[in-house]
């Protein structure tokens, strides 16, 4: 029996309202999220398409962790599940398994539309998920989508579009951005420096190769988003992908609020074992290691040369280019109520050693003086130590990790295709257009980490 602390059970997005002062208690902060709900409207003409199904399921999996009032999915869901995700036999089964509810969109609720073209102008919040080629994002429902011929849809772009749609709906409901829902927001995963993801002047390259050996470090918020994204890739034989899954932690109640693969049945169990079980349902081969990633971790010659890192501590990151990996893609997310939508993505080895990148560790800003924490102290719900522990936990939202995951996996895919990769990507989901990228100067052309071809027609 696990004795979870208050910090272990706190919803990481409800914590935002405690920290910024918009909620005067934990109960009030959690009630705010229970008052939020959204609808997903799936066009009947798109219901049987695997990419549109992936967009719906990504939006449900992310949305039910954010909008605790519920996620309603409208449209024809009684179709075979043709996406690669292992959540049921039909789209309806998968929606329910992920926490969604079938039904018509309730009046006045923000709508994410999944369809093939512009729709009617809506009186409230209604955005359409748009994806083609390596491009994904959202546009107002009545706006045109991606112009030109972007080419075949790359499997990660529906997840990217869903994550940006859920972020936009939360910006709207929380009142943080009056323009939310009336703007176009998106990225090109092939060329993050491209300022106009909506203008496909030429087709993006077709996805031709998929990785066969990866080491995932950390299986929480980011690590599970990496795996969900890998689950969308069109492996002809999923067992071709061998994953080493590393974490030493257990699943806590708060894990579910940020981590896209976690459900209540996993609480109290080792992250490695629950996540390996999901990966094996997808058909992937797995090996687990239940120890901290630290200075004593060394990759052996037969183990994956590429690591995906989702650690939330600088001590582990300082070892990333010292453990024998030939290529590392890692993401760090903002921790506070003001910067939790920010992300900083690196590929290693780079110009600056990892030990230098994370040389100094700034103490996290403490929100302990916010009214909600003072109330916990005053009423005796927690002692000073407990309040300090709770206040020090990060604010987090699953749509941030999901966006970062598509960028991180895209770096690996571009590497396999012989394209340039980024040394650094920095952006904030409040305004992703204002992003910063820097190219890698290292030559990875001699790296052969293992790959398989994408089957024709995928």
N, C-alpha and C positions, 0 to 999 in steps of 0.2 A: 504493500500500500504506500503510495507516494504522498508525502505531506507537502503540498504546493504552497508557496508563499503568495502574498497578495500580488507581488511583482510577476509571478509565474502565471497568474490568471487574468491579468489586465489586458484588455483588448488594445492593441498597439495604436489603433487609429482613434479610439476614444480618448486615449492619453493626450492626443493633440489638443482636445478641448480643455482638458485640465491644465495643460501647460500654458496655453495662450490666454487663459482666464475666461474663455467663453462659457465654461461650465464651472459651477461652484462646488461640485462634488463628483465623485466617481459615478454615482448613480445617475446624476444629471448628464454626465458625458456619455454614458452608455445609452441613456434614453434618447439622446440626440440621434445616434446611429439607428436605433430602432424606429425612429420616425422617418428615416430615409428609405425609399424604395424606387426601383426602376422597372421598366418593361423593355423587352427585346422583341421586335417585330420582324419576323422572317417572311420574306416574300415566298409564295408557293412555288414560283418558277426557280427559286434558288435552293429549295429545301433538300434536293437530292445531290447537290454538289458538295464534294468533300471539303473544299476550302470555305464555303459558306457555313457548313456544319462546324468546322474548326473555329470559325469566328464566333458562332453562337455559344459553343461549349466553353471557349476561353472567356467570353463575357460573363457567362453564368458562374464559372468557377471563381473568377475574380470578384464579380458583383455581389455574390452572396456573403462575402467576407467584409464588404464595405457597407452595403445597404441592408442593414439588419431587419428592416421592415419587409424585405422580400424581393425576389427577382421573378417577374412573371414573363413567360415566353408565349407569344402569340404566333400562330401560323400552323402549317401542316407539318406536324412532328411525327406522324405515323408513316415514316419512311425508313428503309434500312440505314443503319449507321455505316457510312462508307469512309468516314475519316479514320485515321490510324489509331485514334485514342481508344483504350480498352474500357469503355464505360457502359456497354450494353449492346443489345442487338439492334435496337431502333434509336432514332434520334430522341424520341420521347423518353425512353428508358435512360439515356445518357443525361438528358436535362434534369430529370428527377434525381438521378444518382449524384449529380453535382450540386444539388440543393436548390434547383429552380422549381417553379410551379407553372403548370400549363394554364392558359386562360387568356382572355382578352386583356389588352392593356387598360389598367384602371385610369379613369379620367384624371388629368392634372399631373400625371407621373412622367418624369423624363423618359424618353424613348430612344433606344439605340436601334436603328433599322439596319437589317442585313438583307440587301437586295442588289439588283443589277443596274439600277439607274436612278435618276432623279425622281422624287415623288412630289407630292403636294406640299405647299408651304403650310406649316403647322403653327397653331397659335402659341404653343408652349415650346419646351425644349425637345427637339427631335434632330438627331444627327444620323448620318448614314456612314457605316463602316466602308471604307474604300481601300481596295488592294489590287495590285496587278504588278507583274514582274517582281522586283525586289522592293517595291514601294508599298507602304501601308499608312493609313491615317484615317481621319474623319473629315467630313464636310457637312454643312447644313443640308437637310434632307432635300431641299429643292435645288441644290447647286449641282453643277456638273462635277464629275469625278476626275479621274486621271485621264488627261488628254493624250492623244496619240496612241501608238502601239507599244506598250511596255513589255510585251512578251508574256510567256507563261508565268503564272502565279507561283512565286517561291513560297514554300510551305510555312515559313515563319511569319509572313506578312499578315495573315488573318489574326494571329495572336497579337501582333503589334497594334493593329487597328483596334482590336477589342480593348487592349490595355489603355490606349489613348482615349477611347470612348468612355470607359469607366472613370478615368481621371477627369475628363471633361464634365461628366455628369456630377461628380463629387464637387468640383469647383462651383458648379451651378447651385447645387443644393445647399452647400455650406456658405454660399453668399460671398465667396472669396473673389469671384471674377464676374462682373455683370455681363461681359461679352461672351461668356462661356456658352457654347452651342451655336454661336453666330459667326464662327471663324473656322478656317481650314487648318488642321494641325496634322503633320505627318513627317515621315522620314523616308529616305532611300537607303536601305541596308546595303546596297552595292556601293553607293557613293554618299557617305554621310556629309560630305562637304557640299553637296549639291544644294543650293538654296531653294530650288523649286521642285519638290517631290511630285507635284501634280503635272508636270510637263515632261512627257516621255518623248524626247526628240528621236530616239532610236530604241529598239527593243533591248531590254536588259539581258545579260547573258543567261542562258538556261542553266538550271542547276544540274550538274553532271556527276559530281562526286560527293560521297558522304563518308564521314570518319568511321573507323572501325575500333579505335582504342582511345578511351578518354579516362582521365582520373578526375573525379569530382571531389573537391575539398570543401567541406561544410554542406550540410543537408537541411538547412533551414530555409529562410525566405528566398535567398538567391539560388541555393543549390536545387531546391525543388522547382523553381522556375526554369533553371537550365534543363532539368529532366523533362518537364512538360514540353518545352520547346523541342528537345530531341525526339520526344514521342510523336511529334507532328511530321518528322522527316520521312520520306517515302522509301524506307528500306524494303527491298524485295524479300530478303531474309533478315528479319530483325535480329536474329542470333549472331549476325555478323558484327554487331556492335557489342564490344566487351567494355564494361564499366567497372572501375574501382571506385567504391563509394566510401568516403572517409568522414567520420564524425564520432565523437565520444559522448554525445549528449542524448537525453531522452526527449520525447515529445511532451511539451507542457500545454495546458489549455491556451496560453497566449500564442503558441506556435500556429494554431489554426487561423488566427486573425491575419497573418501575413503570408502563410506558406500554402501554395496552391494545391498541393497534393494531400495535405493533412485533413483528416476527419476525426470525429470524436472517438472512434474506435481505436485510434492509434495512441491516444493520450496515455502516458506512463510507460510506453514501450520505447526501445532504442530506435533512434531515427534511422540508423543504417538498415535495420531489419525490416522496418515498415516500408522504407523507400525502395529497398532491394525487391521486396515482394511486388510493389507496383511495377518496377522496371521489368521484372520477369513476366508479369501479366502482359506487358507490351511485347514480350518476346526477346528482350535484351538479355545478354549474359552478364552476370555480376559477380564481383568479389567484394567483400566488405572488410574494412579495417576500423576497429573501434578504439582509436587512440588519438590524442591530440596531434595536429600537424605542427611540428616544431623542428628545432635544429637537428634532431636525431632522425628525422624522416629522410630516407634516401630511396629514390627510384632505382629499381634494378633494371638491367638491360632489357629483359623480356617484358617489362611493364610499360603502360602507355607513356608516350613521349610528350603528349599534350595534356596539360592540366587546366581545369576550369575552377577558379577559386571564388568562393562566396563567403569568405571569412569576414567577421565584423570586428577583428582586432588587429592592431598594427604588429604585434609581436609575431604572429604567424606570417603575415605578409612579408616581413623582413627576410624570411627564409625562402621565398618563392623561387628566386634564381640561384639558390644554393643547394637544391635538393635533387638535381640531375634531370630536370625537365628541359626539353629542347624548345618548348613554346608554352607560354602561360597566358591565358586571358582571364583577367580578374576585374571585379566590379566592387566599388565601395559606394554606399548610399548615405545620404544625409540622415542625421539622427534626431534633429530637433524639430519642434513644431513649425519653425519658419523655413527649414531647409530639407524636410524629409522627402520632397520630390526631386532633389538633386542627385546626380550620379556622376561618378568619376571612374572611367574605365581605362585600364592599362593593358598593354601586351608586353611580355617580358621574354627574354632579356632585352633591355633597352639601353639608351644612352646613359641613364643614371641607374646605378645598382638599387635593388629593392631596399637594401639596408639604409640607403640614403633617402629614398622616396618617403619612407616611413620612419625617418630618424628620430623625430620628436613626436611625442604623443600628447596632444593638448587635452587637458581635463575637459570632460563633457560639461556643457553648461547645465547647472542644476536648476530645476524648476521648483525646488522645495519651498520657496517663499510664495508660490502661487496660492490663491485662496483655497483651492480644492485640497491641497496638501496640508495647509494650516488647519482646515476643518478636520482632517483625519487625526491630526495630533490633538486638537482641542477636545474632540469627542472620545479620544482614547481608542479609536479603531485600530491604530497602529502606533508602535513606539517610534522614537526618533530614528532608530536603526532601520526599521521597516519602511518608514516614509522615505528615508534617504535612498534605500534600495529601489523602491518603486519610482521615485523621481529620476533616478539615474538610468532607467531603461529607455531604449530608443523608441521614438515614434516611428511607425512603419505602416506602409500601405502596399498591398500585393500588386497593384497595378504598376508601381515603380519598379519592383523587382522583375516583373514580367517584361516591361519595356527594356530594362537593362539586359535581360537574358537573350532577347532576340538580337540585340547588338553584339553581345559576346559570342553567341553561336555563329552569327554572320561573319565575325572576324575569322573564326576557324574555317568556315566554308570558303571564304575568299582565299585564305591561305592554300587550301586544297586545289583551288582553281588557278593558282599562280598569279593572283592579283595582289596589288599592294594592300598592306594592312595598316591599321592606325596604331601608333604608339600610345595615343591618348585621345579619349573622347570625353568631353565635359558638357553636360546639359542639365536643364531643369524643366520639368514638365509643366511648370507655369507658363513657360514660353519656349518650347523646344527649338524654335527658329533661331534663337540666340545661343547657338552651340559653338563649341570650339573643338577642332580636331588637329592632330599633329601626326604626320606619317612616321612609320617605322623606318629607321635607317639601317637596321640589321638585314642581312641577306639570308632569307629562309628557303632559298630555292633548292638547297641540297637536302632539306628535311623531307623524309618519307615516313610519316607517322602511321601509315596504314589507311587505306580507303577502299571503297567499293563503288562501282558505277551506279547511277540512278537508272532504274529500269525504264525502258522506252514507254512513253505515254503517261508517265507519272508527273 
